Amino acid sequence: MSRVKNVSGGPLDVPLLDRVVEDGETDEVPDVQDDGESPVVWPGNRWEPVADQVKPEKAAKSAGKAAE
């Protein structure tokens, strides 16, 4: 699963997600189709990949362990 953001400038009907994704909304999407092999291509003119964000408490714990 990946996270993508709708950058199309308007809402997009996404049958794969069975809903409408609003402009600027970020959602988790599958990387492969139902066959488990074929990749799902999210067009760059409508979707932007979103990097996974580390939760602040996890970042603080990691920083504390690195300092030891």
N, C-alpha and C positions, 0 to 999 in steps of 0.2 A: 504494500500500500504506500502511496505517496500523497503529499499534500500539494494542491494547486489552488491558485487564486484566479477568479474570473476577472480578466482585464479587457473584456470585449466592449465595454461601454454600455452594456444593457444586460437584462436577464437572459439566461440560456436554459432552454429545456434540454435536460440530459436524461434520455431514456435509460441509460445504463445505471443511473442513480435513482431513477423513478421519481424525479422531482425537478423543479426549476431552481437554478443557482443564480442568485442575484449578483449584479455588478459589484465588484469589490469583495465578494464573499469568498472565504477560503474553506475548502472541503477536502476530506480524505477520499481518494479515488483508487481504484485497482490499477495495477501495473500490467496485468495480463487479462486476456479474455477468458470466458468460461472454459475453454479447452485446456487452460493451464499453461499454454505455450505461446500463443500469439500475443504480441505486445499491444497495449492500448496506446494510441498516439493522441496526445492532447495538443492540438494545434497552437503554436506559439503566438498567433495573432489574437487568440481568445483566452489562453491560459498561461499562467506564469508559475513555474515551480516555486515552492515555498520550502525553505530550509527548516528542518526540525529544530525547534527551540528547546533549550535546556531550561527546566524549571529553576527558578531562583534558589530554592532550597537545595536542589541537587548541585548546583554550581557552587554554593557556599560549602557544602560537605566536601566536594572534590578539592576546593581550594584549601580547606583545612587539612585534608589528608596529604596534599602536596607539600604543605609547610612543615609537616612532621619529619 
